[in-house]
Amino acid sequence: MKLLVDRLSETPTIHRFAATPAWWAEISGVPAGAADGVASDFEIELRAHRMGDDVFLEGELRGVLDLECSRCLARYRAPVRERFRLVLEPAGDRVPADPEGAAALARDGLYLSDELETGWYRGSELELGAFFREVITLLFPVQPLCREECRGLCPRCGVDRNVETCSCPDLRPPSPFEVLRRLRPGGGDET
């Protein structure tokens, strides 16, 4: 996923890349076929141009994530689509303060800010794999749900409550406001 800076002009050019599940497994360290993986190729369309020495990248990536529901543990696939924009300026003599950033600038010719919208570049060749890895990583939900109304697993017997019902008693504690109801005159009886 390389981009040659010297070939860019003020007129935007379209570049297309494919991020395969094998690429994702290699760059993320997540084995192919594992939960929280990439289920299909991510299609990346990138428009790139230069204004002076600054490089402007914008585009969209589309793909399918392979996830495991945090409530019922069912595997499911979620299609995703994300727009991105990145403005890069020449690094010049600047060196990132963090060692990982300095290593990335030397290795990939690219240093990204924390917001993933700006950065520096050095050299005539940009390796964009690390940038796309960060964009895809941010697409993974913290608590994936197969559907919003997922009922999850029974905490006692482990049955998937989306598929069948169990006869386990409801162990939810009584409302903490029950004490207040008893303090009302008449013991909380509504008349």
PyMOL commands that set and color helices and strands:
alter all, ss='L'
color gray80, all
select helices_A, chain A and resi 5-7+21-28+99-108+129-137+178-183
alter helices_A, ss='H'
color red, helices_A
select strands_A, chain A and resi 2-4+13-19+37-38+42-51+54-68+75-90+110-112+118-121+125-127
alter strands_A, ss='S'
color yellow, strands_A
deselect
rebuild
show_as cartoon
